[in-house]
């Protein structure tokens, strides 16, 4: 069934008609060390496309170099950043690219961070608001990555704070949200119920085993999440295509975590 909260045509390049999406995040190289797993990004992109990914979250450089691998999937362009892992102090996020830049590169949507509760609250929320206005002008979907306190303050990542952060991103104009999953389950259900746009859960640091990831995804979907945006769980895995196939089964076939593990075993 078509999700009635979708707001424009381009978002169907990201979400399927069941209202769900499996997005593979490959934007890490703009600030983090992705060696050696992404030394050959085209090979990884081929694997995730073959596995059934719906869209990729990507950088301008990768989009320019690997556009020939992306003809069958949606493209979300990361348009903010401006710091790297080499910078020891707190890292600011600025808008580096415009919606027009994204359209010239052939992107279907754009992505931007929001860090309410952090020292960069004002800057990142202003980025989101400005970007939302530009997206409205060009009819381009906006994904807001809403992380209360930012990534360096995990004590802020409580269900109540995530619920607040998600709602802030939506009210500032985001069409869909990327955020952390935080239990217990009934608390995360409140996050979803308070959101009136789709919420995708992020993967975070590479987990030690796939079952942990699959259990989290299955729980989030059962509570109303619309899918995932995962990077390191996939491109740092020795078998990225198998990971995407297993997640695809969870998200679009309502498969169980056990079935996802079986897919990994038989791939």
C-alpha positions in Angstrom: 0.0 0.0 0.0 1.3 3.5 -0.8 2.3 5.5 2.2 0.1 8.5 2.3 2.6 10.7 4.1 4.8 10.8 1.0 4.9 14.4 -0.3 6.3 14.3 -3.8 7.1 12.0 -6.7 10.9 11.7 -6.3 10.5 10.0 -2.9 9.2 6.9 -4.8 12.8 6.6 -6.0 13.8 6.0 -2.3 10.8 4.1 -1.0 8.9 1.1 -2.5 5.1 1.1 -2.7 5.0 -0.8 0.6 6.2 2.4 2.2 9.5 0.9 3.3 13.1 1.4 2.2 16.5 -0.2 2.6 19.1 2.6 2.2 22.8 1.8 2.2 24.9 4.6 3.6 28.2 5.2 1.8 28.9 8.8 2.7 31.4 8.0 5.4 34.5 8.8 3.3 33.8 12.5 3.4 35.2 12.6 6.9 36.1 9.1 8.1 38.7 6.5 7.1 37.0 3.9 4.9 40.2 1.9 4.0 40.3 -0.8 2.9 36.7 -1.8 2.5 35.8 1.1 0.2 39.0 1.2 -1.8 36.9 -0.1 -4.7 33.5 1.6 -4.2 32.1 0.5 -7.5 32.5 -3.1 -6.6 30.7 -2.6 -3.3 27.9 -0.6 -5.0 27.5 -3.4 -7.5 27.1 -5.9 -4.7 24.5 -3.9 -2.7 22.5 -3.2 -5.9 22.5 -6.9 -6.7 21.4 -7.6 -3.1 18.3 -5.5 -3.5 19.0 -2.1 -2.0 16.4 0.6 -2.6 18.7 3.6 -2.4 22.2 4.8 -1.4 23.3 7.7 0.7 26.3 9.0 -1.0 28.9 11.8 -1.5 29.3 14.0 -4.5 32.6 12.4 -5.4 31.2 8.8 -5.3 28.1 9.9 -7.3 30.3 11.5 -10.0 32.6 8.4 -10.2 30.0 5.6 -9.8 26.9 6.9 -11.5 27.0 4.0 -14.0 26.4 1.6 -11.1 23.4 3.5 -9.7 20.9 3.5 -12.5 18.4 1.2 -10.8 18.5 2.6 -7.2 17.6 5.9 -5.6 20.3 8.4 -4.7 20.4 10.5 -1.6 23.2 13.1 -1.6 24.9 14.1 1.6 25.1 17.9 1.4 26.5 18.9 4.8 29.8 18.2 6.6 33.1 20.1 6.7 35.2 18.2 9.3 37.1 15.0 9.4 38.4 12.3 11.8 41.7 14.2 11.9 40.1 17.1 13.8 40.3 16.3 17.5 37.9 18.9 18.9 34.2 19.0 18.3 33.3 18.8 14.7 30.9 21.3 13.2 28.5 20.5 10.3 28.0 23.1 7.6 26.0 23.1 4.4 28.6 22.3 1.7 26.3 21.8 -1.3 23.0 23.1 -2.5 19.9 21.4 -3.8 20.8 22.7 -7.2 24.2 20.9 -6.9 22.4 17.7 -6.0 20.0 18.0 -9.0 22.9 18.7 -11.4 24.6 15.4 -10.1 21.3 13.5 -10.7 20.4 12.9 -7.0 16.8 12.1 -6.0 17.0 13.5 -2.5 19.4 15.2 -0.1 20.5 14.5 3.5 21.5 16.8 6.3 22.4 16.3 10.1 20.4 17.7 13.0 22.0 17.7 16.5 19.5 19.1 19.0 20.9 19.3 22.5 24.5 19.6 21.3 26.7 22.7 21.0 25.9 22.6 17.3 22.1 22.7 17.8 21.6 26.2 16.4 23.8 25.6 13.3 22.5 22.2 12.4 18.9 23.1 12.8 19.3 26.3 10.8 21.0 24.1 8.1 17.9 21.9 8.1 15.5 24.8 7.9 17.3 26.5 5.0 17.6 23.2 3.2 13.9 22.4 3.7 13.0 25.7 2.0 15.2 25.0 -0.9 13.9 21.5 -1.2 10.4 22.8 -1.3 11.3 25.1 -4.1 12.7 22.3 -6.2 10.3 19.5 -5.0 13.3 17.4 -3.7 12.8 15.1 -0.7 14.9 15.9 2.4 16.2 13.3 4.8 17.1 14.7 8.3 19.6 12.6 10.3 18.4 13.6 13.8 20.8 12.6 16.6 20.1 14.2 20.0 23.4 15.5 21.5 25.3 14.5 18.3 27.4 11.4 18.0 29.8 12.3 20.7 27.3 12.5 23.5 25.7 9.0 23.7 24.1 9.8 27.1 21.7 11.9 25.1 20.5 9.0 23.0 17.5 8.1 25.1 14.1 7.3 23.7 12.6 10.6 24.9 15.4 12.6 23.4 15.2 10.7 20.1 11.4 11.2 20.0 12.0 15.0 20.5 14.7 15.1 17.9 12.7 13.2 15.3 9.7 15.6 15.7 12.0 18.6 15.5 13.4 17.4 12.2 9.9 16.7 10.8 8.5 20.1 11.9 11.5 21.8 10.3 10.4 20.3 7.0 12.1 16.9 6.6 10.3 14.4 4.4 11.8 11.4 6.2 14.1 10.8 9.2 17.2 8.8 9.9 17.8 8.2 13.6 19.0 5.7 16.2 16.9 2.9 17.6 16.7 3.0 21.4 14.7 0.5 23.6 12.7 -0.5 25.4 10.3 -1.3 22.6 7.3 0.6 23.9 9.5 3.7 24.3 10.5 3.5 20.6 6.9 3.0 19.6 6.3 6.5 21.0 9.0 7.8 18.7 7.2 6.4 15.7 3.7 7.4 16.9 4.9 11.0 17.5 6.3 11.2 13.9 4.1 12.0 11.0 6.8 11.2 8.4 8.7 7.9 7.8 11.4 7.0 10.2 14.4 4.9 9.2 16.8 3.5 11.8 20.6 3.8 11.4 23.1 1.0 11.8 25.9 2.6 13.7 29.2 1.0 14.5 29.9 -2.5 13.0 28.2 -5.1 15.2 30.1 -8.3 16.2 27.4 -10.6 14.7 24.6 -10.3 12.2 21.9 -11.7 14.5 22.2 -8.6 16.7 21.5 -6.3 13.7 18.7 -8.5 12.4 17.0 -8.6 15.8 17.2 -4.8 16.1 15.8 -4.2 12.6 12.9 -6.7 13.1 12.0 -5.0 16.4 12.1 -1.5 14.9 9.9 -2.6 11.9 7.4 -4.2 14.2 7.2 -0.9 16.1 6.5 1.0 13.0 9.8 2.0 11.5 9.8 2.3 7.7 13.2 0.7 7.1 16.9 1.3 7.7 19.8 3.4 6.6 22.8 1.2 7.2 26.4 1.6 6.1 29.2 -0.1 8.2 27.0 -3.1 8.9 27.0 -3.7 5.1 30.1 -2.3 3.4 32.4 -3.4 6.3 31.0 -6.9 6.0 32.9 -9.5 4.1 29.7 -10.3 2.2 27.8 -7.0 1.6 25.5 -8.5 -1.0 24.3 -11.2 1.4 23.8 -8.6 4.2 21.6 -6.5 1.8 19.6 -9.6 0.7 19.0 -10.6 4.4 17.9 -7.0 5.3 15.8 -6.8 2.2 13.9 -10.0 3.3 13.3 -8.5 6.7 12.1 -5.1 5.4 10.1 -6.0 2.3 9.0 -9.6 3.0 8.4 -9.2 6.7 10.9 -11.9 7.3 12.1 -13.0 10.7 15.6 -12.6 12.2 16.0 -16.3 12.0 15.2 -16.3 8.2 17.7 -13.5 7.7 20.4 -15.5 9.4 19.5 -18.5 7.2 19.9 -16.2 4.1 23.4 -15.3 5.3 24.2 -18.9 5.8 23.1 -20.0 2.4 24.4 -17.0 0.4 
